[in-house]
Amino acid sequence: MAADSQREPSGRAFVSRLRRSADGRPHFVICGADSLVYTVAEELSNAGHRIRLTVIVPTTLRGDVPDLANLRGVRVIRADRLDEHTFRSAGLAGAAALGLVMPDDVVNLHAALCAQSVEPDLRLVIRMFNSGLGYGVRRLFADCAVLSDAAMAAPAFVAASLGEVTPTHLRLAGRTLYVARRGEVSPDKLVCALTAADGAGRVDVLPADPAPGARQPTDLVLAEASGRPTGQVVDAQRRIQARRRRRPARAMGRALRAALSRKLGIAVMATLAVTVAAGAVLVHADRIHGFWHSIYVTLLTVVGSSDVEIQRNGVAQAAQLVLTIAGLALLPLITAAVVEGMVNARLELHSGKVATQYQDHIVVVGLGSVGTRVLRQLVDLGLDVVAIDRRADARGAKAARQLGVPFIVGDAALEETLRAASIATSKALVVVSTDDVTNLQAALNARVVSPDLRVVLRLFDDDFAQRVETAFNINISRSVSRLAAPTFAAAMLEREVLATIPVDRHALLVAEVQVHAGAPLDGVPLSRADRPLSVRVIGLTSAGSEWVDWAPDHRRVLATGDRILIVARRAGLRALVEQASPPAGLAGAAEEPA
């Protein structure tokens, strides 16, 4: 499922309804400062619509932003402040839509308020990292879409880590939904049917739900992924403890290796070997009989408590001397081993390094906005995850603790950090930090430890990502801006589409349609919006609320401001949007008081 990562415009119907400028073309304005502004502009310019496009960027751009002059027919304005003066200079008055994709939530919000002063009747598409702030911002403006590039890119990273060509899931309103066969899903997790085969080679798309008691077809469905509610570590710890009970010697050896450095361990073992050998020689030379007496004489000699005996034979005296010198070395070494073990234990406890060995898990490097969403979706899908970030207070650190995910604080570019995450026994590595150098180095070091490891790499420059994928044999290298740009562009061209679900040769659209005053759907039951083979209702949000009812009563009467969450075919979505919009005459009357 290419959730939020494929452009799916609902035709030219919406563009034809947009307000046009003097030359007869709708005017779109984009403001940004990183690679996302270029990819959104590129998507709009290549969308096939006859539009006028203006891009506002700072005077100094990051080095990974391609040259905007490469885009034909795009007007570029450079300004370091997004205020009313800048927007008036860009011709925002009379524009159809404004895309604010600056990498700062406050800057985007301030720019949106300034833009409303210049053009009140404006479609706003705003990039927001903070989802809580995004919900509040959406209420401030009458026609506004709040999008997160992290939310759009995360499903693609998750799909790549699982070896899928395209995502088979998406996250909506705090839930992860995925495509599966009906027989693999429990009835309480079923959202809606996507396809159904009639046995004669015909496949129905978005079929009606089967009657109660009828044979359940082996079709594709959209289901909720709930993960493991008690946290994934509980089960993992039980498996580790079971292995320890079966193999106590191996578990003890692993604990010693974790507590001692290699050099100190070798020194301790060598000194112990010399002590045992010298003790055996001394016992044999003095003809000491009995196990206890042998241990008694050896230990007293080691700690330096034996007397000087001139009458002893030369072999016994040499053994006594070696034991005494070994004892002088052994006691400090044992003290150093105990201290190092305690210090290492404290450091691992403080940094969150895992003391156990994990298998068949996925390692996620970087718990920023993208990494946190990847982490949540992997856990929702019931997968074991180990997280790494160089900061203990990373954005996703709290989420990792809440989900019971082992969290290692360290530099993923270092091989020892990757080994601490059991990279050799993992099934995939997802590197999504904000540092390209760290990401690439972590990927290459992981390949040294595990040459066949599936690696998914985030890079900011899309061209660089493609070249790295080919040159270094990285499974997947992805640019977040390239993954997110199609949805930002679609949100400016159209208002409803949230995601797309490729099923066979069809592209189903996940959309949210708002009911307007005086529309044919205003005041009728919800069942009127659900049309098998065309539109299936999967949720409902009441006017003035952000909570989604995932099992709405179809007898519920729709009211102005209600938002219907649907899975639809292209024509079905277009028809439903018309049913949710007031007739042309009423639309003008309704907009006049506002």
C-alpha positions in Angstrom: 0.0 0.0 0.0 1.6 3.2 -1.1 0.3 5.1 1.8 0.6 8.8 1.2 3.4 8.1 -1.3 1.7 8.0 -4.7 0.0 10.8 -6.6 -3.6 10.0 -7.1 -5.4 13.0 -8.4 -9.1 12.5 -8.8 -9.0 13.8 -12.3 -9.2 17.3 -13.6 -12.6 17.9 -12.0 -11.2 19.7 -8.9 -8.7 21.8 -10.9 -11.5 23.0 -13.1 -13.3 24.3 -10.0 -10.4 26.2 -8.7 -10.3 30.0 -8.8 -8.4 31.1 -11.8 -6.1 34.1 -12.3 -6.2 36.6 -15.1 -4.5 34.2 -17.6 -7.1 31.6 -16.9 -4.8 29.3 -14.9 -5.1 28.5 -11.2 -2.2 30.0 -9.2 -0.4 27.8 -6.6 2.3 29.1 -4.2 4.8 26.9 -2.3 7.0 28.1 0.6 9.9 25.9 1.8 13.6 25.7 2.7 14.6 22.1 2.2 14.4 19.4 -0.4 10.7 19.0 0.1 9.9 22.3 -1.5 11.7 21.2 -4.7 10.0 17.8 -4.9 6.5 19.3 -4.2 7.1 21.9 -6.9 8.3 19.2 -9.3 5.2 17.1 -8.6 2.9 20.0 -9.3 4.7 21.1 -12.5 4.5 17.5 -13.8 0.9 16.8 -12.7 -0.4 17.4 -16.2 -2.7 20.3 -15.1 -2.6 23.8 -16.6 -1.6 25.8 -13.5 0.7 28.8 -12.6 3.3 28.0 -9.9 5.3 30.3 -7.7 7.9 29.0 -5.2 9.2 31.2 -2.3 12.5 30.1 -0.7 15.1 31.7 1.5 18.1 33.5 0.0 20.3 30.7 1.2 19.2 27.1 0.7 20.7 23.8 2.0 23.2 22.1 -0.2 20.9 19.1 -0.8 18.2 21.2 -2.4 18.3 20.8 -6.2 18.4 23.9 -8.4 14.8 25.2 -8.8 15.8 26.7 -12.1 15.6 23.2 -13.5 11.8 23.3 -13.2 10.3 24.8 -16.3 7.5 27.4 -15.9 8.1 27.9 -12.2 8.6 31.4 -10.8 11.1 31.5 -7.9 11.0 34.3 -5.3 13.7 34.6 -2.6 12.7 36.0 0.7 14.0 35.3 4.3 10.7 36.2 5.9 7.2 34.9 5.1 5.0 37.9 5.8 2.2 39.9 4.1 4.7 41.9 2.0 6.3 38.7 0.7 3.0 37.1 -0.1 1.6 40.2 -1.9 4.8 40.3 -4.0 4.3 36.7 -4.9 0.7 37.5 -6.1 -1.0 35.4 -3.4 -4.1 37.5 -3.7 -6.5 35.5 -5.9 -4.4 32.3 -5.6 -6.1 28.9 -5.4 -3.8 27.2 -2.8 -0.7 27.8 -0.7 1.7 25.0 0.4 3.7 25.8 3.5 6.5 23.2 3.8 9.0 25.0 5.9 10.9 22.7 8.4 9.5 24.7 11.4 6.0 24.4 12.7 5.9 27.9 14.2 7.2 29.5 11.0 4.5 27.6 9.0 1.7 28.7 11.4 2.8 32.3 11.3 3.0 32.2 7.5 -0.5 30.8 7.4 -1.9 33.6 9.5 -0.2 36.2 7.3 -1.5 34.5 4.2 -5.1 34.6 5.5 -4.8 38.4 5.8 -3.7 38.6 2.1 -6.2 36.1 0.7 -9.0 34.8 3.1 -10.5 32.4 0.6 -7.4 30.3 0.2 -6.7 26.5 0.3 -3.9 25.9 2.9 -1.7 22.8 3.0 0.6 23.0 6.0 3.5 20.8 7.0 3.5 20.0 10.7 5.8 17.9 12.8 3.8 18.1 16.0 0.5 16.2 15.5 -1.1 17.8 18.6 -0.4 21.2 17.2 -1.6 20.1 13.8 -5.1 19.2 15.2 -5.4 22.7 16.6 -4.2 24.4 13.5 -6.7 22.6 11.3 -9.5 24.2 13.4 -8.2 27.7 12.8 -8.7 27.7 9.1 -11.8 26.9 7.1 -10.0 25.1 4.2 -6.8 23.6 5.5 -4.9 20.3 5.3 -2.3 19.5 7.9 0.2 16.9 6.7 3.3 15.3 8.2 6.1 14.1 5.9 7.1 11.6 8.5 3.7 10.0 8.5 3.8 9.7 4.8 7.3 8.3 4.6 7.1 5.8 7.5 5.0 3.1 5.8 7.5 3.0 2.9 10.4 2.4 5.3 8.4 -0.3 7.1 7.5 -2.0 3.9 11.1 -2.0 2.7 12.3 -3.5 6.0 9.8 -6.3 5.6 11.0 -6.9 2.0 7.8 -5.6 0.4 7.8 -3.7 -2.9 5.1 -1.3 -1.7 3.6 -0.6 1.7 0.7 -2.9 2.6 -0.5 -0.8 5.5 -1.1 2.8 6.6 -1.7 4.7 9.8 -4.9 6.7 10.3 -6.1 8.4 13.5 -3.7 6.5 15.7 -4.5 3.1 14.1 -2.3 1.0 11.8 -4.4 -0.6 9.0 -3.0 -3.3 6.7 -4.1 -5.4 3.7 -4.5 -9.2 4.4 -6.6 -12.2 3.4 -9.8 -12.6 5.2 -8.8 -15.9 6.7 -5.8 -14.4 8.3 -7.8 -11.7 10.2 -10.1 -12.1 13.3 -13.6 -10.7 12.7 -13.1 -8.0 15.4 -10.1 -6.6 13.5 -11.8 -6.4 10.1 -12.4 -2.9 8.7 -13.8 -3.6 5.2 -13.5 -6.0 2.3 -11.3 -4.8 -0.6 -11.8 -7.6 -3.2 -13.9 -10.7 -3.5 -13.6 -13.5 -6.1 -16.8 -15.2 -7.4 -14.9 -18.4 -8.3 -15.4 -17.9 -12.1 -12.4 -15.6 -12.5 -14.3 -12.4 -11.7 -13.0 -10.1 -8.9 -15.3 -7.5 -7.4 -13.6 -4.4 -5.9 -15.1 -3.0 -2.6 -17.8 -5.7 -2.4 -20.6 -5.6 0.1 -20.1 -7.5 3.4 -21.2 -11.1 3.2 -24.5 -12.0 5.0 -24.2 -13.5 8.5 -23.7 -17.2 8.3 -22.7 -17.1 4.6 -19.4 -18.7 3.4 -16.6 -16.2 3.9 -14.7 -15.8 0.6 -10.9 -15.8 0.5 -10.7 -12.1 -0.5 -8.5 -9.2 0.5 -9.6 -7.1 3.4 -8.4 -4.0 5.2 -7.8 -4.9 8.8 -6.4 -3.2 12.0 -3.0 -4.2 13.3 -3.1 -4.1 17.0 0.4 -5.6 17.8 1.0 -6.9 21.3 -0.8 -4.9 24.0 1.5 -5.9 26.9 4.7 -4.9 25.1 7.0 -7.0 23.0 9.7 -7.4 25.6 7.7 -9.6 27.9 7.6 -12.5 25.5 11.2 -11.9 24.5 12.4 -12.0 28.1 10.5 -15.2 28.7 12.2 -16.9 25.7 15.6 -15.6 26.9 15.0 -17.0 30.4 13.9 -20.3 29.0 17.2 -20.6 27.0 19.2 -19.7 30.1 17.6 -22.5 32.1 18.4 -24.9 29.3 22.0 -23.7 28.8 23.2 -22.1 32.1 26.9 -22.4 31.2 26.4 -20.5 27.9 24.4 -17.8 29.8 27.1 -17.5 32.4 29.8 -17.1 29.7 27.7 -14.4 27.9 27.4 -12.5 31.2 31.2 -12.7 31.8 31.9 -11.4 28.3 29.5 -8.5 28.9 31.1 -7.6 32.2 34.8 -8.0 31.3 36.9 -6.5 28.6 38.8 -8.9 26.4 42.3 -7.9 27.6 41.4 -8.0 31.3 39.7 -11.4 30.8 42.8 -12.8 29.2 45.0 -11.5 32.0 42.8 -13.0 34.7 42.6 -16.4 33.0 46.4 -16.5 32.3 47.1 -15.7 36.0 44.7 -18.3 37.2 46.2 -20.9 34.9 49.7 -20.2 36.3 48.4 -20.3 39.9 46.8 -23.7 39.3 49.9 -25.1 37.6 52.3 -23.8 40.3 49.9 -25.1 43.1 49.9 -28.6 41.5 53.7 -28.6 41.4 54.0 -27.5 45.0 51.5 -30.1 46.3 53.3 -32.8 44.4 56.8 -31.7 45.5 55.8 -31.5 49.2 53.9 -34.8 48.9 50.8 -33.2 50.4 47.9 -35.7 50.6 44.2 -34.8 50.6 42.2 -32.3 48.5 41.5 -29.9 51.3 45.2 -29.8 52.4 46.2 -29.1 48.8 43.8 -26.2 48.5 44.8 -24.9 52.0 48.6 -24.8 51.2 48.0 -23.3 47.7 45.7 -20.5 48.8 47.9 -19.5 51.8 50.9 -19.3 49.5 49.0 -17.2 46.9 48.0 -14.6 49.5 51.6 -14.5 50.8 51.0 -16.2 54.2 53.5 -19.1 53.8 56.8 -19.0 55.7 60.3 -19.1 54.1 61.5 -22.6 54.3 65.2 -23.1 53.4 65.0 -26.8 53.9 62.5 -27.3 51.0 63.7 -28.9 47.8 64.4 -26.6 44.9 61.2 -27.6 42.9 58.9 -26.8 45.9 60.7 -23.5 46.5 60.3 -22.5 42.8 56.6 -23.4 42.9 56.2 -21.4 46.1 57.9 -18.4 44.6 55.8 -18.5 41.4 52.6 -18.9 43.5 53.5 -15.8 45.6 54.3 -13.7 42.5 51.0 -14.9 40.8 49.1 -14.0 44.0 50.5 -10.5 43.9 49.2 -10.2 40.3 45.9 -12.1 40.8 44.5 -10.0 43.6 44.6 -6.7 41.8 43.3 -8.3 38.6 40.3 -9.7 40.5 39.7 -6.3 42.1 39.9 -4.7 38.6 37.5 -7.3 37.1 34.9 -6.7 39.9 35.2 -2.9 39.5 35.0 -3.0 35.7 32.0 -5.3 35.9 30.1 -3.0 38.2 31.0 0.1 36.1 29.9 -1.7 32.9 26.7 -2.7 34.4 26.0 0.8 35.6 26.8 2.3 32.1 24.6 -0.3 30.4 21.8 0.4 32.8 22.2 4.2 32.3 22.5 4.0 28.5 19.8 1.4 28.0 22.1 -1.2 26.2 20.5 -4.6 26.0 22.1 -7.3 28.0 20.3 -10.1 26.1 20.7 -11.4 22.6 17.8 -10.8 20.2 17.0 -12.8 17.1 14.8 -12.1 14.0 14.2 -8.5 15.1 14.4 -5.2 13.3 16.9 -2.5 14.4 15.7 1.1 14.0 18.4 3.8 14.1 17.2 7.3 14.8 14.1 8.1 16.9 13.2 11.4 15.3 9.8 12.1 13.7 10.3 9.4 11.0 12.0 6.8 13.2 9.3 7.1 15.9 6.5 6.4 13.4 8.4 3.5 11.9 8.9 2.1 15.4 5.2 2.4 16.3 4.1 0.7 13.0 6.6 -2.2 13.4 5.3 -2.8 16.9 1.7 -2.6 15.7 2.5 -5.3 13.2 3.8 -7.5 16.1 7.5 -7.4 15.2 10.4 -7.4 17.6 12.3 -4.1 17.5 15.5 -2.7 19.0 16.0 1.1 18.8 19.2 3.1 18.7 19.7 6.9 19.1 22.7 8.9 20.2 20.5 11.1 22.5 18.8 9.7 25.6 16.1 12.3 25.2 15.3 11.7 21.6 11.8 12.4 20.3 10.9 8.7 20.3 12.6 7.7 23.5 9.4 7.9 25.5 7.5 6.0 22.9 10.1 3.2 23.0 9.8 2.9 26.7 6.0 2.9 26.6 6.0 0.1 24.0 8.6 -2.0 25.8 11.2 -1.6 23.0 14.9 -2.0 24.0 16.5 1.4 23.6 20.3 1.8 23.1 21.9 5.2 23.5 25.0 5.3 21.3 26.5 6.2 18.0 25.1 3.8 15.3 28.1 4.6 13.2 30.2 2.5 15.6 30.3 -1.2 15.1 30.1 -1.9 18.9 26.8 -0.1 19.1 25.3 -2.2 16.3 26.7 -5.4 18.0 25.0 -4.3 21.2 21.7 -4.3 19.3 22.4 -7.9 18.1 22.7 -6.7 14.5 24.2 -10.1 13.5 21.0 -11.9 14.3 18.5 -9.3 13.1 16.5 -9.5 9.9 16.7 -5.9 8.9 18.3 -2.5 9.7 16.3 0.7 9.2 18.5 3.8 9.4 16.4 7.0 9.5 18.5 9.5 11.5 18.8 13.1 10.2 22.6 12.7 9.5 23.4 11.3 6.1 27.0 10.5 7.1 25.9 8.6 10.2 23.2 6.8 8.2 25.6 5.6 5.5 28.3 4.6 7.9 25.9 2.6 10.1 24.6 0.8 7.0 28.1 -0.1 5.8 29.2 -1.2 9.3 26.1 -3.4 9.6 27.0 -5.0 6.3 30.5 -5.9 7.7 28.9 -7.7 10.6 26.1 -9.3 8.6 26.7 -9.3 4.8 23.2 -10.6 3.9 21.4 -8.1 6.1 18.5 -6.2 4.6 19.3 -2.5 4.9 16.9 0.4 4.5 18.6 3.7 4.4 17.3 7.3 4.6 19.2 9.9 2.7 18.0 13.5 2.1 19.2 13.9 -1.4 17.1 11.7 -3.7 19.7 11.4 -6.4 22.4 10.5 -3.9 20.0 7.9 -2.4 19.6 6.2 -5.8 23.4 6.2 -6.4 24.2 4.8 -3.0 21.6 2.0 -3.5 23.4 1.0 -6.7 27.0 1.5 -5.6 26.9 0.0 -2.1 24.3 -2.7 -2.8 22.0 -1.2 -0.2 18.6 -2.9 -0.5 16.6 0.3 -0.3 17.7 3.9 0.0 14.9 6.4 0.3 14.4 10.2 0.4 11.6 11.3 2.8 10.9 14.4 0.6 10.5 12.2 -2.5 8.1 9.9 -0.6 6.1 12.8 0.9 5.9 15.2 -2.0 3.1 13.5 -4.0 0.7 13.8 -1.1 1.5 17.5 -0.5 0.9 18.1 -4.2 -2.3 16.1 -4.2 -3.6 18.0 -1.2 -3.1 21.3 -3.1 -4.8 19.9 -6.2 -7.6 18.1 -4.4 -8.9 18.0 -0.8 -9.9 14.6 0.2 -7.3 11.9 -0.5 -5.3 10.7 2.5 -3.6 7.5 1.1 -3.8 5.0 -1.8 -4.1 1.2 -1.7 -2.9 -0.6 -4.8 -5.0 -3.8 -5.2 -4.3 -5.9 -8.3 -4.7 -3.4 -11.2 -6.8 -1.0 -9.2 -5.8 2.0 -7.0 -8.2 2.4 -4.1 -8.3 5.8 -2.4 -8.5 6.4 1.3 -10.2 9.7 1.7 -12.0 12.0 4.2 -15.1 13.8 2.9 -16.7 16.6 4.8 -20.5 17.2 4.7 -21.4 20.8 4.0 -24.6 22.7 4.8 -27.3 22.2 2.3 -25.6 19.2 0.6 -27.7 16.2 -0.4 -26.0 14.1 2.4 -26.8 16.7 5.0 -29.5 15.3 7.2 -29.7 11.8 5.7 -28.5 8.5 7.2 -24.9 7.5 6.9 -25.9 4.4 4.9 -26.6 6.7 1.9 -22.8 7.3 1.7 -21.9 3.6 1.7 -22.2 2.2 -1.8 -20.7 -1.3 -2.4 -18.4 -1.7 -5.4 -17.8 2.1 -5.3 -17.5 3.6 -1.8 -17.2 1.8 1.6 -17.5 3.8 4.8 -14.8 2.8 7.4 -15.2 5.6 10.0 -16.9 8.9 11.0 -15.7 12.0 12.8 -18.4 14.3 14.2 -18.4 18.0 13.6 -16.0 19.8 15.9 -14.3 16.6 17.0 -11.0 14.8 16.1 -12.1 11.4 17.4 -12.8 8.8 14.8 -15.7 6.3 15.3 -14.3 3.2 13.5 -17.7 1.3 13.8 -20.3 4.0 13.1 -24.0 3.2 13.1 -25.1 3.4 9.5 -28.5 4.7 10.8 -26.8 7.8 12.2 -28.1 11.0 10.6 -25.3 13.1 9.0 -24.9 16.7 10.0 -23.0 19.7 8.7 -19.3 19.4 9.5 -19.3 15.6 9.9 -16.3 14.0 8.1 -16.8 10.6 6.5 -13.7 8.3 6.3 -14.0 6.1 3.2 -12.2 3.7 0.9 -13.4 4.4 -2.6 -12.7 4.0 -6.3 -11.9 7.2 -8.2 -15.4 7.7 -9.7 -17.0 6.8 -6.4 -15.0 9.4 -4.5 -15.9 12.1 -7.1 -19.6 11.2 -6.8 -19.5 11.3 -3.0 -17.8 14.7 -2.9 -20.6 16.1 -5.1 -23.2 14.6 -2.7 -21.4 16.2 0.3 -21.2 19.6 -1.4 -24.1 22.0 -1.6 -25.5 22.9 -5.1 -23.8 25.8 -6.8 -26.4 28.4 -5.8 -26.4 27.4 -2.2 -22.6 27.3 -2.1 -22.4 31.0 -3.0 -25.0 31.9 -0.4 -23.3 29.8 2.3 -19.9 31.4 1.7 -21.1 35.0 1.7 -21.6 35.4 5.5 -18.2 33.9 6.1 
